[in-house]
Amino acid sequence: MSKITFIGAGSTVFAKNVLGDCMLTPALQGFEIALFDIDRERLADSERMLLNLKATSGSTCEVRAYTDRKDALRGAKYVVNAIQVGGYDPCTITDFEIPKKYGLRQTIADTVGIGGIFRNLRTIPVMLGFAEDMREVCPDALFMNYTNPMAVLTNVMNTYGGVRAVGLCHSVQVCVSELFKSLDMDMTGVQSKIAGINHMAWLLEVNKDGVDLYPEIKRRAAEKQKEKHHDMVRFEMMLKFGYYITESSEHNAEYHPYFIKRNYPELIERFNIPLDEYPRRCIDQIERWKKMRGELVDNRDLSHERTHEYASYIMEAIETNVPFKIGGNVMNTGLITNLPKEACVEVPCLVDRSGVNPTYVGNLPPQCAALNRTNINTQLLTIEAAMTGKKEHIYHAAMLDPHTAAELSMDDIIAMCDELIEAHGEWLPSFR
């Protein structure tokens, strides 16, 4: 029996989306769905939820929960990863509150910046543990990573983990549809091309019947910027740098040095930037779960419709050899020629029986590549810190982060990093 292993299965809502999709995919019937999570209670919740879904959908997939990670991985053909190391309390709280003491404000803090650096440092050792198990018990499995920080973690699994890994993110899938909805434009027949790095990939081309739609997009965006709305940072970046970015404005506000600035506090209001957004979301999700749990876990009439998540479509394409196009995070093997070869990039990929096959993009517009490189610098130095255990590379990663460098002195950055290392304690044992 072929096997799909889901690590981080205690993310019950996300497990429903990804694994519910698998249960509804004809090519994946008869697969074992193996669940693993370190939280036994949440693991049991997800198992009951999926068993209910199996009964209502008529799926022939077998659902099984494991308390031993290696057993869950043994013989897997596909591995889906959706973990969060350290959770909201204590680690996300630490990632936000200590930088605040130094006057450094964040919005999401899960990709680059101080929050992204420390999320990487506590997650990379755990992910390398997955890779070690996979090399032993499922060496040919495809590892599909949904965990942020996407670019660094997918890079590490490919470069140091010795497994086949692709990173999957929602932002490419919804980029064009959300843009067109925001601008009240019809998406019918629209073709697009997106490439760059995760959370900062670029809508390079957008056309219909051979007509470039960017002039009309920019005209409407400039008009919309006259009033407050939820996507002001991305529109401003597009109007200044020429191209729309895949990830949301609350994310991009902290990827660049232009928006969250102590000397220009009016920018927060002007661009409608939600500081401390991620902690608010975490608190809301915790409260919502208390209400949702009964609806998902104990609902014998639970139903599901296939979502836009890439995972089941990737597996289906490999099983059937019917090609499917995705936006995937892969190593830059000459794909984007003006970004570093050591980087993980987000490019169109064609999936079939041979696996995930990334496509050649060539040069990005020079200003787009330059903005990507500012974030890649921090990504690569974070990997260097994690793999060498040298604390100075944490400092380097932080000092090269555009937002952090624009706000703090080098001495304050080093002091802040030292305080974060101390506060993380056993989450970062190799740096204590």
C-alpha positions as CSV (number, residue, x, y, z in Angstrom):
1,M,0.0,0.0,0.0
2,S,1.4,3.4,-1.0
3,K,1.6,6.0,1.8
4,I,1.1,9.7,2.4
5,T,2.6,10.9,5.7
6,F,1.5,14.2,7.2
7,I,3.9,15.7,9.8
8,G,2.2,18.3,12.0
9,A,-1.2,16.6,11.6
10,G,-2.4,18.4,14.8
11,S,-3.1,21.4,12.4
12,T,-6.5,19.9,12.0
13,V,-8.0,22.5,9.7
14,F,-5.1,22.4,7.3
15,A,-5.0,18.6,7.5
16,K,-8.6,18.5,6.5
17,N,-7.8,20.7,3.4
18,V,-4.8,18.7,2.2
19,L,-5.8,15.2,3.3
20,G,-9.4,15.7,2.5
21,D,-8.3,16.6,-1.0
22,C,-6.3,13.4,-1.2
23,M,-9.4,11.4,-0.1
24,L,-11.4,12.9,-3.0
25,T,-8.7,12.2,-5.6
26,P,-9.3,9.0,-7.5
27,A,-5.6,8.3,-8.2
28,L,-4.9,8.3,-4.5
29,Q,-7.6,5.8,-3.4
30,G,-6.2,2.9,-1.4
31,F,-3.3,5.0,0.0
32,E,-2.5,4.9,3.7
33,I,-2.7,8.4,5.2
34,A,-0.2,8.4,8.1
35,L,-0.6,11.1,10.7
36,F,2.1,12.3,13.1
37,D,2.2,15.1,15.6
38,I,4.0,15.6,18.9
39,D,0.7,16.8,20.5
40,R,-1.2,13.6,21.2
41,E,-4.5,15.3,21.8
42,R,-4.5,17.2,18.6
43,L,-3.3,14.1,16.7
44,A,-6.3,12.2,18.0
45,D,-8.6,15.1,17.0
46,S,-7.3,15.0,13.4
47,E,-7.6,11.2,13.2
48,R,-11.2,11.3,14.3
49,M,-11.9,14.1,11.9
50,L,-10.4,12.3,9.0
51,L,-12.2,9.0,9.9
52,N,-15.5,10.9,9.8
53,L,-14.5,12.4,6.4
54,K,-13.5,8.9,5.1
55,A,-17.0,7.6,6.1
56,T,-18.9,10.4,4.4
57,S,-16.8,10.6,1.3
58,G,-16.6,6.9,0.6
59,S,-12.8,7.1,0.3
60,T,-10.8,3.9,0.4
61,C,-7.8,5.6,1.9
62,E,-6.7,4.1,5.2
63,V,-6.3,6.6,8.1
64,R,-3.8,5.8,10.8
65,A,-2.2,7.9,13.6
66,Y,1.4,7.3,14.7
67,T,3.1,8.3,17.9
68,D,6.6,7.3,16.5
69,R,7.8,9.6,13.7
70,K,10.0,7.1,12.0
71,D,7.1,4.6,11.9
72,A,4.9,7.2,10.4
73,L,7.5,7.9,7.7
74,R,8.4,4.3,7.0
75,G,7.7,3.5,3.3
76,A,6.1,6.8,2.5
77,K,5.9,7.9,-1.1
78,Y,4.8,11.5,-0.2
79,V,5.6,13.5,3.0
80,V,3.6,16.7,3.7
81,N,5.1,19.0,6.4
82,A,3.1,21.6,8.3
83,I,4.8,22.0,11.7
84,Q,5.4,25.1,13.8
85,V,8.2,24.8,16.3
86,G,7.7,26.7,19.5
87,G,4.1,27.8,18.8
88,Y,2.5,31.1,19.7
89,D,3.4,30.7,23.4
90,P,6.3,31.1,24.1
91,C,8.2,31.5,20.8
92,T,6.0,33.9,18.7
93,I,5.5,36.1,21.7
94,T,9.3,36.2,22.2
95,D,9.9,37.0,18.5
96,F,7.7,40.1,18.8
97,E,8.2,41.4,22.4
98,I,12.0,41.5,22.6
99,P,12.4,43.4,19.3
100,K,9.7,45.9,20.5
101,K,12.0,46.8,23.5
102,Y,14.5,48.0,20.9
103,G,11.9,49.9,18.9
104,L,11.7,47.3,16.2
105,R,8.1,46.6,15.2
106,Q,6.9,43.7,13.0
107,T,3.7,42.6,11.4
108,I,3.9,38.8,10.7
109,A,7.6,37.9,11.4
110,D,7.5,34.4,9.8
111,T,9.7,34.8,6.7
112,V,12.7,37.2,7.1
113,G,13.4,39.9,9.6
114,I,14.1,39.1,13.3
115,G,11.1,36.9,13.7
116,G,11.9,34.9,10.5
117,I,15.5,34.4,11.5
118,F,14.7,33.0,14.9
119,R,11.8,30.9,13.6
120,N,14.3,29.4,11.1
121,L,16.9,28.7,13.8
122,R,14.5,26.7,16.0
123,T,12.9,24.9,13.1
124,I,16.0,23.8,11.0
125,P,17.3,21.2,13.5
126,V,13.8,19.6,13.7
127,M,13.5,19.5,9.9
128,L,17.0,18.0,9.6
129,G,15.7,15.3,12.0
130,F,12.9,14.6,9.5
131,A,15.4,14.3,6.7
132,E,17.6,11.9,8.7
133,D,14.6,9.6,9.3
134,M,13.5,9.9,5.6
135,R,16.9,8.9,4.3
136,E,16.6,5.8,6.4
137,V,13.0,4.7,6.0
138,C,11.7,6.5,2.8
139,P,14.7,7.8,0.8
140,D,12.7,8.2,-2.4
141,A,9.8,10.1,-0.9
142,L,8.9,13.6,-2.2
143,F,8.9,16.1,0.7
144,M,6.3,18.8,0.3
145,N,7.0,21.7,2.7
146,Y,4.2,24.1,3.8
147,T,6.1,25.4,6.8
148,N,7.5,29.0,7.0
149,P,10.0,30.4,6.6
150,M,9.5,28.6,3.2
151,A,12.6,29.6,1.3
152,V,15.2,28.8,4.0
153,L,13.6,25.5,5.2
154,T,13.1,24.2,1.6
155,N,16.7,25.2,0.8
156,V,18.0,23.3,3.9
157,M,16.1,20.2,3.1
158,N,17.4,20.1,-0.4
159,T,21.0,21.3,0.3
160,Y,21.7,19.6,3.6
161,G,18.8,17.2,4.2
162,G,19.5,14.9,1.2
163,V,15.8,14.6,0.3
164,R,13.8,15.7,-2.7
165,A,11.9,18.7,-1.4
166,V,9.5,21.3,-2.9
167,G,8.1,24.3,-1.0
168,L,4.4,25.1,-1.5
169,C,2.8,28.4,-0.7
170,H,-0.7,29.8,-1.3
171,S,0.5,33.3,-2.4
172,V,1.2,32.3,-6.0
173,Q,-2.2,30.6,-6.4
174,V,-4.3,33.6,-5.2
175,C,-2.1,36.4,-6.4
176,V,-3.8,37.3,-9.7
177,S,-7.4,36.5,-8.6
178,E,-7.1,38.7,-5.5
179,L,-5.5,41.5,-7.5
180,F,-8.3,41.4,-10.1
181,K,-11.0,41.2,-7.5
182,S,-9.5,44.2,-5.7
183,L,-9.5,46.3,-8.9
184,D,-12.9,45.0,-10.1
185,M,-11.4,43.5,-13.2
186,D,-12.6,40.4,-15.1
187,M,-10.1,37.5,-14.9
188,T,-11.7,35.4,-17.7
189,G,-9.0,34.3,-20.2
190,V,-6.2,36.1,-18.3
191,Q,-2.7,34.5,-18.6
192,S,0.1,35.3,-16.2
193,K,3.7,34.5,-15.3
194,I,5.1,34.6,-11.8
195,A,8.7,34.1,-10.5
196,G,11.0,35.4,-7.8
197,I,11.4,34.1,-4.2
198,N,8.8,33.0,-1.8
199,H,6.5,35.8,-0.5
200,M,8.4,38.2,-2.9
201,A,7.7,36.7,-6.3
202,W,6.7,39.0,-9.1
203,L,3.8,39.1,-11.5
204,L,6.1,39.4,-14.5
205,E,3.4,39.1,-17.2
206,V,-0.4,39.5,-17.1
207,N,-2.2,39.7,-20.4
208,K,-5.4,38.7,-22.2
209,D,-5.7,37.9,-25.9
210,G,-2.1,39.2,-26.3
211,V,-2.9,42.6,-24.7
212,D,-0.7,43.6,-21.7
213,L,-3.1,44.4,-18.8
214,Y,-0.5,46.1,-16.6
215,P,-1.3,49.7,-17.8
216,E,-4.9,49.3,-16.8
217,I,-4.0,47.5,-13.5
218,K,-1.6,50.4,-12.6
219,R,-4.2,53.0,-13.6
220,R,-6.8,51.5,-11.3
221,A,-4.3,50.9,-8.5
222,A,-3.2,54.6,-8.5
223,E,-6.8,55.6,-8.2
224,K,-7.5,53.1,-5.4
225,Q,-4.5,54.4,-3.5
226,K,-6.3,57.7,-2.9
227,E,-8.4,55.9,-0.3
228,K,-7.4,53.5,2.5
229,H,-7.6,49.8,1.6
230,H,-6.0,46.5,2.7
231,D,-3.4,46.2,0.0
232,M,-1.7,49.6,0.0
233,V,1.9,48.4,0.5
234,R,1.8,46.1,-2.5
235,F,0.1,48.7,-4.7
236,E,2.8,51.2,-3.7
237,M,5.6,48.8,-4.5
238,M,4.0,48.1,-7.9
239,L,3.7,51.7,-8.7
240,K,7.3,52.5,-7.6
241,F,9.0,49.3,-8.8
242,G,6.8,48.3,-11.7
243,Y,5.5,44.8,-10.7
244,Y,3.0,43.4,-8.3
245,I,4.2,41.1,-5.5
246,T,2.6,37.7,-4.6
247,E,2.4,38.0,-0.8
248,S,0.2,40.3,1.1
249,S,0.8,43.9,2.1
250,E,1.1,43.1,5.8
251,H,3.9,40.7,5.0
252,N,5.7,43.0,2.5
253,A,5.5,45.9,4.9
254,E,8.4,44.3,6.9
255,Y,10.4,42.9,4.0
256,H,11.5,46.3,2.9
257,P,13.0,49.3,4.6
258,Y,10.3,51.8,3.4
259,F,7.2,51.4,5.5
260,I,7.7,50.7,9.2
261,K,9.9,53.6,10.4
262,R,10.1,55.3,13.7
263,N,11.1,58.6,12.1
264,Y,8.0,58.4,9.8
265,P,5.2,57.1,12.1
266,E,2.6,58.6,9.7
267,L,3.5,55.8,7.2
268,I,1.7,53.2,9.4
269,E,-1.6,55.1,9.0
270,R,-1.0,56.1,5.4
271,F,-0.4,52.6,4.2
272,N,-2.8,50.9,6.6
273,I,-0.1,48.6,8.1
274,P,-1.3,46.2,10.9
275,L,1.6,46.1,13.4
276,D,1.6,42.9,15.6
277,E,-0.8,41.3,13.2
278,Y,0.4,37.7,13.6
279,P,0.0,37.6,17.4
280,R,-3.5,38.8,17.0
281,R,-4.2,36.1,14.4
282,C,-2.8,33.5,16.8
283,I,-5.0,34.6,19.6
284,D,-8.1,34.6,17.3
285,Q,-7.2,31.1,16.0
286,I,-6.9,29.7,19.5
287,E,-10.3,31.1,20.4
288,R,-11.9,30.0,17.1
289,W,-10.6,26.4,17.6
290,K,-12.5,26.1,20.8
291,K,-15.7,26.7,18.8
292,M,-14.6,24.8,15.7
293,R,-13.4,21.7,17.4
294,G,-16.8,20.1,17.8
295,E,-17.8,21.0,14.2
296,L,-14.8,19.2,12.8
297,V,-13.7,16.5,15.2
298,D,-17.1,15.0,16.3
299,N,-19.1,15.7,13.2
300,R,-20.2,12.4,11.7
301,D,-21.7,14.3,8.8
302,L,-18.5,16.1,7.9
303,S,-18.1,16.9,4.2
304,H,-15.3,18.3,2.1
305,E,-14.8,19.9,-1.3
306,R,-11.4,19.8,-3.0
307,T,-9.4,23.0,-2.3
308,H,-6.8,24.8,-4.3
309,E,-3.9,23.4,-2.2
310,Y,-1.2,22.0,-4.5
311,A,-0.4,18.8,-2.6
312,S,-3.1,16.5,-3.9
313,Y,-2.7,17.8,-7.5
314,I,1.1,17.1,-7.3
315,M,0.5,13.5,-6.1
316,E,-2.2,13.0,-8.8
317,A,0.1,14.3,-11.6
318,I,2.8,11.9,-10.5
319,E,0.5,8.9,-10.1
320,T,-1.4,9.5,-13.4
321,N,1.4,11.1,-15.5
322,V,-1.1,13.8,-16.5
323,P,0.9,17.1,-16.2
324,F,-0.1,19.8,-13.8
325,K,1.5,23.3,-13.4
326,I,2.4,24.7,-10.0
327,G,4.4,27.6,-8.5
328,G,7.0,25.7,-6.5
329,N,10.0,26.6,-4.3
330,V,13.1,24.9,-5.6
331,M,16.8,25.4,-5.7
332,N,18.0,28.0,-8.2
333,T,19.8,25.6,-10.7
334,G,20.2,28.3,-13.3
335,L,16.4,29.1,-13.3
336,I,16.6,32.8,-12.4
337,T,19.9,33.9,-13.8
338,N,20.3,37.2,-11.9
339,L,19.7,35.6,-8.4
340,P,22.3,33.6,-6.5
341,K,22.6,29.9,-7.3
342,E,22.6,29.1,-3.6
343,A,19.1,30.6,-3.2
344,C,15.7,28.8,-3.2
345,V,13.5,30.4,-5.8
346,E,9.8,30.3,-6.6
347,V,9.2,29.5,-10.3
348,P,6.6,27.8,-12.5
349,C,7.1,24.0,-12.3
350,L,5.5,21.2,-14.4
351,V,4.6,18.0,-12.5
352,D,4.3,14.6,-14.0
353,R,5.5,11.0,-13.3
354,S,9.1,12.2,-13.4
355,G,8.4,14.5,-10.4
356,V,8.5,18.3,-10.0
357,N,10.3,19.9,-13.0
358,P,11.1,23.6,-12.6
359,T,11.1,25.8,-15.7
360,Y,13.7,28.3,-16.8
361,V,12.8,32.0,-16.2
362,G,16.0,33.9,-17.1
363,N,16.7,37.4,-15.7
364,L,14.1,39.1,-13.6
365,P,13.8,42.9,-14.1
366,P,16.9,44.3,-12.4
367,Q,15.0,46.2,-9.7
368,C,13.0,43.1,-8.8
369,A,16.1,40.9,-8.6
370,A,17.8,43.6,-6.4
371,L,14.9,43.6,-4.0
372,N,14.9,39.8,-3.9
373,R,18.6,39.7,-3.2
374,T,18.2,41.9,-0.1
375,N,16.0,39.1,1.4
376,I,18.2,36.3,0.1
377,N,21.2,37.8,1.9
378,T,19.5,37.3,5.2
379,Q,18.2,33.8,4.2
380,L,21.6,32.5,3.3
381,L,23.3,34.0,6.4
382,T,20.6,32.4,8.6
383,I,21.4,29.0,7.0
384,E,25.1,29.6,7.6
385,A,24.3,30.3,11.3
386,A,22.2,27.1,11.6
387,M,24.7,24.8,9.9
388,T,27.9,26.1,11.5
389,G,26.5,27.0,14.9
390,K,28.4,30.3,14.8
391,K,26.5,33.0,16.6
392,E,28.2,35.8,14.6
393,H,26.2,34.6,11.5
394,I,23.0,35.3,13.4
395,Y,24.2,38.9,13.8
396,H,25.2,39.0,10.1
397,A,21.7,37.8,9.1
398,A,20.0,40.4,11.3
399,M,22.3,43.2,10.2
400,L,21.6,42.4,6.6
401,D,17.8,42.4,7.0
402,P,16.5,45.5,5.3
403,H,13.9,46.5,7.9
404,T,16.1,45.8,10.9
405,A,19.1,47.6,9.4
406,A,17.0,50.6,8.6
407,E,15.8,51.0,12.2
408,L,18.6,49.9,14.6
409,S,22.4,50.4,15.1
410,M,24.7,47.4,14.8
411,D,25.3,47.4,18.5
412,D,21.6,47.3,19.2
413,I,21.0,44.5,16.6
414,I,23.7,42.4,18.3
415,A,22.3,43.1,21.8
416,M,18.8,42.2,20.6
417,C,19.9,39.0,19.0
418,D,21.8,38.0,22.3
419,E,18.6,38.7,24.3
420,L,16.5,36.6,21.9
421,I,19.0,33.7,22.0
422,E,18.8,33.8,25.8
423,A,15.0,34.0,25.9
424,H,14.6,31.1,23.5
425,G,16.6,28.9,25.9
426,E,16.3,25.2,25.0
427,W,14.6,26.1,21.7
428,L,18.1,27.1,20.5
429,P,20.4,24.8,22.5
430,S,23.4,25.0,20.1
431,F,23.7,28.8,20.6
432,R,23.4,29.0,24.4
